[in-house]
Amino acid sequence: MKFEIVQNGIWYHGSNVQFNILSEGSTITQWKELAEAFSHKPQTLSYDDNGKISHNGTERGYLYMIDEPINADRDIYRHPRTTMDINAEFLTTRPLRVKMIAEL
């Protein structure tokens, strides 16, 4: 799949714990469904060419959105060990404020 970064777009993080500040080095994405899937802490996760995500996560999850502006050149970088397509997941270079938007 091809992912385009949307300037000023929404960035998401999925987790199985509640918090207000996302730690430096955390994974974020603009693909909402991917963050939702990661919130369940799967051991395996995959997606097909149509974007259908499969995973084996079973934990209760929380979906967060980053609650401050992201500068893609300064605040994030491509995950160096990802097996996903380019622009699917990034790591943060600093702590970021988040807002929980869903319990999953």
N, C-alpha and C positions, 0 to 999 in steps of 0.2 A: 504494500500500500504506500501511497505517497501522502506525506503530512506536510502541510504548509503552516508556518508559524504566523499567527495573526497578531500584528502589532496592536497593542492595547487590548488584546483578547483576554479571555478569562483563563487563568491557570488553576489547576486542581491538584489536590493531594488526597489520597485515601489512606486511612489508618484505622486500627482497631482500638485506639485510645483517644481520649479527649484532651485538648490543649488549646492555647491561644497563640503560641509562637512556634513556628516550624523551625527546627534546627538547621543550621548550616550543614550542607551535605545531603539533605533530604531530596527525594525524587518528586518532581512535579511534571505535569503534562497538560496540554490543552485538550486532550482527548478525555472527556468526562467519563465515559464508560470504562476506560482503562483504569482511571483512579478509583472508580467504584469497585472494580474487580480486585485491585490491589488492597483495598480496605479489608477484605476478607482473609488476608494473609495466606494466599495459596502457595503450595509447594511447586505446582506447575501451572503455567498460564500460557495460552497460545491464542492466536487469532488468524482468521482466514483472509483471503483477498478481498472479501466483502466487509471486513471489519467485525465479524461475529467473534466474540471473545468466549473462550472456554477456559475454565479453571476449576481447581478442586478446593478452593478456600471455603471454610465453614464458620469462621469467626464473625461476630457482629461487627459491622463496620460503620465508619463515619466518613462522610464526604465533606471536604473543605475546599474553599476557594481562597486564593491568595488575596488578602485584603489591603494591598498597597500596590503601587505601580511596579512593574518589572521592566528593567532594562536588559534586553536579551544579550547585549554585548558585555555587560558587567555583572549581572546578578545570577546568571545561570550558565551552564556549559553542558554539552552533550554527554550523556552517561558513557564513560569510557569502556564499560564492560557489557553494554546492552547487546542483546540478540535481536532487538526489535529494529524496525525500519528507522531511517534517519528522521529526526524531529519527533519521534514518539515519546521519548522520555529524557529528562534533563535533571541535573543535580544543581542545588542552590549553592551560592558562594557566601551567603550570609543568612542570619536568622530573618524570617519574614512573618509578619502578622497574618493570621488566617481567621476565617469565619466559617463555622460549621454550617453547612447548608442542607444536610440530610443525614438521617440515621438509616442505615441500610440493614 
